[in-house]
Amino acid sequence: MCGRFVLDFDEAGLLRAYVATKADQDGPDWSPAYSIAPSTLAPVVREHYDEDGELRRTLEPARWGLHPSWAKDKGPRPINARFETVTTNGMFRGPFASARVVVPMNGYYEWVEQADGAKQPFYVHAEHGGLLHAAGLASARKDGESWQVSFTIITREAKDAAGDVHDRMPAYLPDDLLGRWLAPDKLEGEEKNALQHELGEASDQIATTLVTHPVDRQVNSVRKIDRTDPSLIEPVELV
């Protein structure tokens, strides 16, 4: 599972990293956040064809928790989609075919129960603090005159350091698979299976590069912490 993540890049850095443009030039800029929780907005990267038929790669805000246009207002809004069933599950197979996005992050939090019964947070991240490309799915629904975009993060069996703190982890994409993942053309049949297989193999390799360390238990209180505080991801000594 991935229930809280970190993105310490600002908007300008993300636009450079993904060679993207801002979807809404008048919208608010993204600032680094060290605690991004479900139901909040986070930037996602997607590709689409503009009115002239040109392929565009954009950075846009989306709400974490997939809410398809056909779903009831009070229906489930899953924050994660299981890699193993993402091409067959009724909630996710449509977005997998034609609405794939990248969710930029530097890492994510997981919790391990300690002997005293308390939950100890750990930060799982790239070894040198670099940008990770989480495979995501998106959906858009009309809200008045505007479109509201939501997303979910694909998770898979956790391995290596990530597997030491939880049994699931985000499925990450390497740089050379980003274009294929983001391509907006609808996938059919074996094309979906082939891309799922590529994602599985590639995320296997990225899992070997991740590291983890314990962080302060203040992370546990999502409502009380300052999400702009970079000390949230600093390592602590366990006693």
Secondary structure, 3 states (H helix, E strand, C coil): CCCCEEECCCHHHHHHHHCCEECCCCCCCCCCEEEECCCCEEEEEEEEECCCCCEEEEEEEEEECCCCCCCCCCCCCCCEEEHHHCCCCCCCHHHHHHCEEEEEECEEEEEEECCCCCEEEEEEEECCCCCEEEEEEEEEEEECCEEEEEEEEEEEECCHHHHCCCCEEECEECHHHHHHHHCCCCCCHHHHHHHHHHHHHHHHHHHCCEEEEEECHHHHCCCCCCCCCHHHHCECCCC
